[in-house]
Amino acid sequence: MSPGTPAPAGLDTAPASAPARVGYAALLRTPGSWTFLVPAFAARLPYAMLSLGIVLLVLDTHGSYGTAGAVAAVSAVAQALVGPQTGRLADRYGQAAVLLPSVAVHAVSVAALIGLAPGHAPAWALFAAAAPAGASVPQIGAMVRARWVARLSDSPATLNTAFAFESVTDEFTFVVGPVLATAIATTVTPSAALIAEAALTVAGGLAFAAQRRTAPARHPRTADGRGPSALSSPGVRLLAGAFLGVGTVFGAMQVSVTAFAESVGRAGASGTVYGIFAGGSMLAGVLYGLVAWRRPARSRMLGCYALLVLGCSTLWAMPNLTALSVAGLFCGLAIAPTLITGYTLVETLVADGAKTEAFTWLTGAIGLGLAVGSTVAGQLIDAGGPSAGFLVPVIGAGLGLVALVALRGLLVAPRDTAAAASPAGVQAADDGVRTDGPAPAGTASRAPEGSGPRQLVGAGTGH
């Protein structure tokens, strides 16, 4: 279920025992969980509002999808590049120490963007405001996952459900966020959508930072000045590349759906259509998290990603909003299972002092893909109309699938690789059983799939 190096044939075969399953109700009874979940939801909702809010504002003031997409892309690129560094600082100095300055910078930057756009400021000025706005987006999703890991490391079945719950929550914010941003922008003003985004970021971020009792322990640098690095794992780098492809789907969908709805005279429906797309993902995530999977996560990652490419392949040919909504629904059904499995894999690759950073690399890759997707889609829409923008999701996701298939041998945990390298490990692999033994320093220990203390969401073999 995790990246590392190639595994021998048979390593992913099913164990004798079935993996445990814990429901969402049991997860939410975890002591202290509600104290950080509620403010976290308020703080992560703006993440789904910022990009679309920028597009709607700049489109209203400058009249170009290309410019709007480019400004949103600058924000997303800044978030993708700075986010992992923010995660590393949170691992080292604590989440509150990072959140407090982040929300302050974010509020000022968004205010600057709101002030510049209505005055028809040049693109470079909008870029200058959008960059710090994106760079200062609080990495709430990664921080919440790090809190679950810290609290549930001795309860793998519950941690399984926690990862699924977080991906469903992410998808729910992508249902509510675009609809909320579109509703505010169309009924009030586009500027008001970004004002709401900034207000939620500040209020939710400060409330989340105040919950220090549930925060994970800090992991300062060692005596030689070094600390664990998530990006040192080739499997993390591969998953980040795959999530980059998922991000292109998000970015291109936001811009292309908005353009398509406007072209048929129903601009206000764009949030609903995008919400259906995200709603399909949320529904799939809920159901996915309820299954005690036995098939290995590596196999499921490839299968879910292939379904995503298949779903994206029909978007460009849809003749009307109804057909586009249906196609978007089926496309969205593959999103959450792909993300859940990816976060499951990456958690096992890194030491405790690099988990927040690892999660932010995946989140940042989505943001970077969103930037690329929205920019390219905006340019294609300006040149060839709304349907041209829908070519971006299938191309971006298709490239991600090629990378996963070609380098799938990296999606094996270091613990599994070490076990397989020994004669006993090779024999166990031939018998379809994972060996036991000490894990390398700084890595999550691994036990037989479906039974050991590090089995996570979908970390079993064979469903």
C-alpha positions as CSV (number, residue, x, y, z in Angstrom):
1,M,0.0,0.0,0.0
2,S,2.9,2.4,-0.1
3,P,5.6,3.6,-2.3
4,G,9.2,2.5,-2.1
5,T,10.9,0.2,-4.7
6,P,9.6,-2.6,-6.9
7,A,8.2,-5.6,-5.1
8,P,8.4,-9.2,-6.2
9,A,5.4,-10.9,-7.8
10,G,3.0,-12.1,-5.3
11,L,3.7,-9.5,-2.7
12,D,0.3,-8.0,-3.1
13,T,-1.7,-11.2,-2.7
14,A,-4.5,-11.4,-0.1
15,P,-3.8,-12.3,3.5
16,A,-5.8,-14.9,5.4
17,S,-7.6,-12.4,7.6
18,A,-10.0,-9.7,6.6
19,P,-9.1,-6.0,7.4
20,A,-11.1,-4.4,10.2
21,R,-13.7,-1.7,9.5
22,V,-14.7,1.2,11.7
23,G,-17.7,3.4,10.8
24,Y,-17.8,7.2,10.7
25,A,-19.9,7.4,13.9
26,A,-17.1,5.6,15.8
27,L,-14.5,7.9,14.4
28,L,-16.4,11.1,15.4
29,R,-16.6,9.8,19.0
30,T,-12.8,10.2,19.2
31,P,-12.2,12.4,22.2
32,G,-11.5,16.0,21.2
33,S,-12.2,15.5,17.5
34,W,-15.0,18.0,17.2
35,T,-12.9,20.7,18.8
36,F,-10.7,20.8,15.6
37,L,-13.1,19.4,13.0
38,V,-15.6,22.3,13.2
39,P,-13.1,25.2,12.8
40,A,-11.2,23.1,10.3
41,F,-14.2,22.9,8.0
42,A,-14.7,26.7,8.2
43,A,-11.0,27.2,7.4
44,R,-10.8,24.8,4.5
45,L,-14.0,25.8,2.7
46,P,-12.3,29.0,1.3
47,Y,-9.7,26.7,-0.4
48,A,-12.6,25.7,-2.8
49,M,-13.7,29.4,-3.2
50,L,-10.4,31.2,-3.8
51,S,-9.6,30.1,-7.4
52,L,-13.2,30.4,-8.7
53,G,-13.6,33.7,-6.8
54,I,-10.5,35.1,-8.6
55,V,-11.8,33.9,-12.0
56,L,-15.2,35.5,-11.5
57,L,-13.7,38.8,-10.2
58,V,-11.1,39.2,-13.0
59,L,-13.5,38.0,-15.7
60,D,-16.0,40.7,-14.5
61,T,-13.4,43.5,-14.5
62,H,-11.2,42.5,-17.4
63,G,-13.5,40.4,-19.6
64,S,-10.9,37.7,-20.5
65,Y,-11.0,34.1,-19.5
66,G,-7.3,33.9,-20.3
67,T,-6.4,36.7,-17.9
68,A,-8.8,35.4,-15.3
69,G,-7.3,31.9,-15.5
70,A,-3.8,33.2,-15.4
71,V,-4.3,35.2,-12.2
72,A,-6.0,32.2,-10.6
73,A,-3.0,30.1,-11.8
74,V,-0.5,32.4,-10.2
75,S,-2.3,32.0,-6.9
76,A,-2.5,28.2,-7.2
77,V,1.2,27.9,-8.2
78,A,2.2,30.0,-5.2
79,Q,0.1,27.8,-3.0
80,A,1.6,24.7,-4.5
81,L,5.2,25.8,-4.0
82,V,4.9,27.4,-0.6
83,G,2.4,25.0,0.9
84,P,4.9,22.1,1.5
85,Q,7.3,24.5,3.1
86,T,4.5,25.6,5.4
87,G,3.8,22.0,6.2
88,R,7.5,21.4,7.0
89,L,7.5,24.5,9.3
90,A,4.3,23.2,11.0
91,D,6.0,19.8,11.7
92,R,9.0,21.6,13.1
93,Y,7.5,24.5,15.1
94,G,3.9,23.6,15.6
95,Q,0.7,24.3,13.6
96,A,-0.3,27.5,15.5
97,A,3.0,29.1,15.0
98,V,2.5,28.8,11.2
99,L,-1.3,29.5,11.0
100,L,-1.3,32.9,12.8
101,P,1.0,34.8,10.3
102,S,-0.5,32.9,7.4
103,V,-4.1,34.1,7.9
104,A,-2.9,37.6,8.4
105,V,-0.9,37.7,5.1
106,H,-3.9,36.0,3.3
107,A,-6.4,38.7,4.5
108,V,-4.1,41.5,3.4
109,S,-3.3,39.9,0.0
110,V,-7.0,39.2,-0.9
111,A,-7.9,42.7,0.1
112,A,-5.2,44.0,-2.3
113,L,-6.6,41.9,-5.1
114,I,-10.1,43.1,-4.4
115,G,-8.9,46.7,-4.5
116,L,-6.9,46.4,-7.7
117,A,-9.2,44.4,-10.0
118,P,-12.1,46.9,-10.2
119,G,-9.7,49.6,-11.2
120,H,-8.6,47.6,-14.3
121,A,-5.1,47.2,-12.9
122,P,-2.6,45.6,-15.3
123,A,-2.2,41.9,-15.2
124,W,1.2,42.1,-13.5
125,A,-0.4,44.0,-10.5
126,L,-3.0,41.3,-10.2
127,F,-0.3,38.6,-10.3
128,A,1.6,40.5,-7.5
129,A,-1.5,40.3,-5.3
130,A,-2.6,36.8,-6.2
131,A,0.8,35.2,-5.4
132,P,0.9,36.0,-1.7
133,A,-2.9,35.3,-1.5
134,G,-2.2,31.7,-2.7
135,A,1.1,31.3,-0.8
136,S,-0.7,32.1,2.5
137,V,-3.6,29.7,2.1
138,P,-3.6,27.7,5.4
139,Q,-2.8,24.0,4.9
140,I,-5.8,22.9,7.0
141,G,-6.5,19.6,5.3
142,A,-2.9,18.4,5.8
143,M,-2.9,19.6,9.4
144,V,-6.1,17.8,10.2
145,R,-4.7,14.6,8.7
146,A,-1.6,15.0,10.9
147,R,-3.8,15.4,13.9
148,W,-5.6,12.2,13.1
149,V,-2.3,10.3,12.7
150,A,-1.1,11.6,16.0
151,R,-4.3,10.6,17.8
152,L,-5.0,7.3,16.1
153,S,-1.6,5.8,15.4
154,D,-2.5,2.9,17.8
155,S,-5.9,2.3,16.1
156,P,-5.3,1.5,12.5
157,A,-8.9,0.6,11.7
158,T,-10.1,4.0,13.0
159,L,-7.3,5.7,11.1
160,N,-8.6,4.0,7.9
161,T,-11.9,5.7,8.4
162,A,-10.3,9.0,9.3
163,F,-8.5,9.3,5.9
164,A,-11.7,8.5,4.1
165,F,-13.6,11.0,6.2
166,E,-11.1,13.7,5.4
167,S,-11.3,13.1,1.6
168,V,-15.1,13.2,1.8
169,T,-14.8,16.5,3.7
170,D,-12.5,17.8,1.1
171,E,-15.0,16.9,-1.6
172,F,-17.9,18.4,0.4
173,T,-16.0,21.7,0.5
174,F,-15.6,21.5,-3.3
175,V,-19.4,21.0,-3.5
176,V,-20.3,23.9,-1.3
177,G,-17.4,26.2,-2.1
178,P,-17.9,26.8,-5.8
179,V,-21.7,27.1,-5.3
180,L,-21.2,29.6,-2.5
181,A,-18.7,31.6,-4.5
182,T,-20.9,31.7,-7.6
183,A,-24.0,32.6,-5.6
184,I,-22.4,35.5,-3.8
185,A,-20.7,36.7,-7.0
186,T,-23.9,36.6,-9.1
187,T,-26.3,37.9,-6.4
188,V,-24.1,40.5,-4.7
189,T,-20.8,41.3,-6.5
190,P,-17.7,39.2,-7.5
191,S,-15.7,41.1,-4.9
192,A,-18.1,40.0,-2.2
193,A,-17.2,36.3,-3.0
194,L,-13.5,37.0,-2.2
195,I,-14.5,39.0,0.9
196,A,-16.4,36.0,2.2
197,E,-13.4,33.7,1.4
198,A,-11.0,35.9,3.3
199,A,-13.4,36.2,6.3
200,L,-13.8,32.4,6.6
201,T,-10.1,31.9,6.3
202,V,-9.3,34.2,9.1
203,A,-12.1,33.1,11.4
204,G,-11.6,29.4,10.8
205,G,-7.8,29.5,10.8
206,L,-7.6,31.4,14.1
207,A,-10.2,29.0,15.7
208,F,-8.3,26.0,14.5
209,A,-5.0,27.3,15.7
210,A,-6.5,27.8,19.2
211,Q,-7.0,24.1,19.5
212,R,-3.5,23.3,20.8
213,R,-4.4,20.3,22.9
214,T,-5.1,18.1,19.8
215,A,-2.1,19.4,17.8
216,P,0.6,16.8,17.0
217,A,4.0,17.0,18.7
218,R,6.6,19.2,17.2
219,H,9.7,17.6,15.6
220,P,12.6,20.1,15.6
221,R,15.7,19.6,13.6
222,T,18.3,17.1,14.9
223,A,21.6,18.1,16.3
224,D,23.2,18.2,12.9
225,G,20.6,20.6,11.7
226,R,18.8,18.2,9.5
227,G,15.2,16.9,9.7
228,P,13.2,14.3,7.8
229,S,12.2,15.3,4.3
230,A,9.1,13.9,2.6
231,L,10.3,14.6,-0.9
232,S,13.3,12.3,-0.4
233,S,11.0,9.4,-1.1
234,P,10.6,8.6,-4.8
235,G,7.1,7.3,-4.1
236,V,6.1,10.6,-2.7
237,R,7.4,12.3,-5.8
238,L,5.4,9.9,-8.0
239,L,2.2,10.4,-6.1
240,A,2.7,14.2,-6.3
241,G,3.0,13.9,-10.1
242,A,-0.2,11.8,-10.2
243,F,-2.0,14.4,-8.0
244,L,-0.8,17.1,-10.4
245,G,-2.9,15.4,-13.0
246,V,-5.9,15.4,-10.7
247,G,-5.4,19.1,-10.2
248,T,-5.6,19.8,-13.9
249,V,-9.1,18.2,-13.8
250,F,-10.2,20.6,-11.1
251,G,-8.7,23.7,-12.7
252,A,-9.9,23.0,-16.2
253,M,-13.4,22.1,-15.0
254,Q,-13.8,25.3,-13.0
255,V,-12.9,27.5,-16.0
256,S,-14.6,25.4,-18.7
257,V,-17.9,24.9,-16.9
258,T,-18.1,28.6,-16.2
259,A,-17.5,29.4,-19.9
260,F,-19.9,26.7,-21.1
261,A,-22.7,27.9,-18.8
262,E,-22.2,31.5,-20.0
263,S,-22.1,30.5,-23.6
264,V,-25.7,29.0,-23.3
265,G,-27.0,32.0,-21.4
266,R,-27.0,30.3,-17.9
267,A,-24.0,31.8,-16.1
268,G,-25.5,31.2,-12.7
269,A,-25.7,27.5,-13.3
270,S,-22.0,27.0,-13.4
271,G,-21.7,26.5,-9.7
272,T,-24.4,23.9,-9.7
273,V,-22.8,21.9,-12.6
274,Y,-19.5,22.0,-10.8
275,G,-21.2,21.0,-7.6
276,I,-22.6,17.9,-9.3
277,F,-19.1,17.0,-10.4
278,A,-17.8,17.4,-6.9
279,G,-20.9,15.8,-5.4
280,G,-20.3,12.6,-7.4
281,S,-16.8,12.5,-5.9
282,M,-18.2,13.0,-2.4
283,L,-20.7,10.2,-2.8
284,A,-18.0,7.9,-4.1
285,G,-15.7,8.8,-1.2
286,V,-18.4,8.0,1.4
287,L,-19.0,4.6,-0.1
288,Y,-15.4,3.9,-0.6
289,G,-14.6,4.6,3.0
290,L,-17.2,2.1,4.2
291,V,-15.6,-0.8,2.4
292,A,-13.0,-3.0,4.1
293,W,-10.9,-3.3,1.0
294,R,-8.7,-6.4,0.5
295,R,-7.2,-5.4,-2.8
296,P,-3.8,-3.6,-2.3
297,A,-3.9,0.2,-2.5
298,R,-1.4,0.2,-5.3
299,S,-3.8,-1.8,-7.5
300,R,-6.7,0.4,-6.5
301,M,-4.8,3.6,-7.2
302,L,-4.2,2.4,-10.8
303,G,-7.8,1.3,-11.2
304,C,-9.3,4.5,-9.8
305,Y,-7.0,6.7,-11.9
306,A,-7.9,4.8,-15.1
307,L,-11.6,5.4,-14.3
308,L,-10.9,9.1,-13.9
309,V,-9.3,9.3,-17.3
310,L,-12.2,7.4,-18.8
311,G,-14.7,9.8,-17.2
312,C,-12.8,12.9,-18.4
313,S,-12.7,11.6,-22.0
314,T,-16.4,12.4,-22.7
315,L,-16.6,16.0,-21.3
316,W,-15.6,17.8,-24.5
317,A,-18.4,16.2,-26.5
318,M,-21.3,17.2,-24.3
319,P,-23.9,19.3,-26.2
320,N,-25.7,21.0,-23.3
321,L,-25.6,21.6,-19.6
322,T,-27.7,18.6,-18.7
323,A,-25.4,16.2,-20.6
324,L,-22.4,18.0,-19.1
325,S,-23.8,17.5,-15.6
326,V,-24.2,13.8,-16.1
327,A,-20.7,13.4,-17.6
328,G,-19.3,15.5,-14.8
329,L,-21.0,13.3,-12.2
330,F,-19.4,10.1,-13.7
331,C,-16.0,11.9,-13.9
332,G,-16.3,12.9,-10.2
333,L,-17.1,9.4,-9.1
334,A,-13.4,8.5,-9.5
335,I,-11.9,11.6,-7.8
336,A,-12.3,10.8,-4.1
337,P,-11.3,7.1,-4.3
338,T,-8.1,8.2,-6.1
339,L,-7.4,10.9,-3.4
340,I,-8.1,8.6,-0.5
341,T,-5.8,5.9,-1.8
342,G,-3.1,8.5,-2.6
343,Y,-3.1,9.9,0.9
344,T,-3.2,6.4,2.3
345,L,0.0,5.5,0.4
346,V,1.9,8.6,1.2
347,E,1.4,8.5,5.0
348,T,3.4,5.3,5.2
349,L,6.4,6.6,3.4
350,V,7.7,9.2,5.8
351,A,8.8,9.7,9.4
352,D,6.5,11.2,11.9
353,G,8.3,14.5,11.6
354,A,7.5,14.9,7.9
355,K,3.8,13.8,7.7
356,T,2.3,17.3,7.4
357,E,4.9,18.1,4.7
358,A,4.0,14.9,2.8
359,F,0.3,15.7,2.9
360,T,1.0,19.3,1.7
361,W,3.1,18.0,-1.2
362,L,0.0,16.2,-2.5
363,T,-2.3,19.1,-1.8
364,G,0.2,21.4,-3.4
365,A,0.4,19.2,-6.4
366,I,-3.3,19.5,-6.8
367,G,-3.0,23.2,-6.6
368,L,-0.2,23.3,-9.2
369,G,-2.3,21.1,-11.5
370,L,-5.3,23.4,-10.9
371,A,-3.1,26.3,-12.0
372,V,-1.9,24.6,-15.1
373,G,-5.4,23.3,-15.9
374,S,-7.1,26.7,-15.5
375,T,-4.5,28.6,-17.5
376,V,-4.4,26.2,-20.4
377,A,-8.2,25.8,-20.4
378,G,-8.6,29.6,-20.4
379,Q,-6.3,30.0,-23.4
380,L,-8.1,27.2,-25.3
381,I,-11.5,28.7,-24.5
382,D,-10.5,32.1,-25.7
383,A,-9.2,30.5,-29.0
384,G,-11.7,27.7,-29.6
385,G,-14.7,28.1,-27.4
386,P,-15.9,26.4,-24.2
387,S,-15.7,22.8,-25.4
388,A,-12.0,23.1,-26.1
389,G,-11.3,23.7,-22.5
390,F,-12.6,20.2,-21.7
391,L,-9.7,18.6,-23.5
392,V,-7.4,19.6,-20.7
393,P,-8.8,17.2,-18.0
394,V,-8.4,14.1,-20.2
395,I,-4.9,15.1,-21.3
396,G,-3.7,16.0,-17.8
397,A,-5.2,12.9,-16.1
398,G,-4.0,10.7,-19.0
399,L,-0.4,11.8,-18.4
400,G,-0.7,11.1,-14.7
401,L,-2.0,7.6,-15.5
402,V,1.0,7.0,-17.8
403,A,3.4,7.9,-15.0
404,L,1.6,5.7,-12.5
405,V,1.6,2.7,-14.8
406,A,5.2,3.1,-15.9
407,L,6.6,3.7,-12.3
408,R,4.1,1.6,-10.3
409,G,7.0,-0.3,-8.8
410,L,7.7,2.7,-6.6
411,L,4.4,2.3,-4.9
412,V,5.7,-0.2,-2.4
413,A,6.6,0.8,1.2
414,P,10.2,0.7,2.3
415,R,9.3,-1.8,5.0
416,D,7.8,-4.1,2.3
417,T,10.9,-3.7,0.2
418,A,13.3,-4.6,3.1
419,A,11.2,-7.6,3.9
420,A,11.1,-8.8,0.3
421,A,14.9,-8.4,0.0
422,S,15.6,-11.2,2.5
423,P,15.3,-14.9,1.7
424,A,12.5,-15.2,4.2
425,G,10.8,-12.2,2.7
426,V,11.0,-13.6,-0.8
427,Q,9.5,-16.9,0.3
428,A,6.7,-15.1,2.2
429,A,6.0,-13.1,-1.0
430,D,5.8,-16.3,-3.0
431,D,3.3,-17.6,-0.4
432,G,1.3,-14.4,-0.5
433,V,2.2,-13.3,3.0
434,R,4.2,-10.2,4.1
435,T,7.1,-10.8,6.5
436,D,7.6,-9.1,9.8
437,G,10.6,-7.5,11.2
438,P,12.1,-4.1,12.3
439,A,11.3,-1.2,10.0
440,P,14.0,1.2,8.8
441,A,14.5,4.1,11.2
442,G,12.1,6.9,10.7
443,T,9.6,5.0,8.7
444,A,6.2,3.6,9.6
445,S,6.4,0.0,10.7
446,R,4.6,-2.5,8.5
447,A,2.7,-5.6,9.4
448,P,0.8,-8.2,7.3
449,E,-1.8,-6.4,5.2
450,G,-5.2,-6.4,6.8
451,S,-4.0,-7.1,10.3
452,G,-1.0,-5.0,11.3
453,P,-0.9,-1.7,13.2
454,R,-0.2,0.5,10.1
455,Q,-3.0,-0.8,7.8
456,L,-4.7,2.3,6.6
457,V,-7.6,3.2,4.3
458,G,-7.8,0.5,1.7
459,A,-4.5,-1.0,2.9
460,G,-5.8,-4.5,2.6
461,T,-5.5,-6.8,-0.3
462,G,-8.2,-8.0,-2.6
463,H,-11.8,-6.5,-2.9
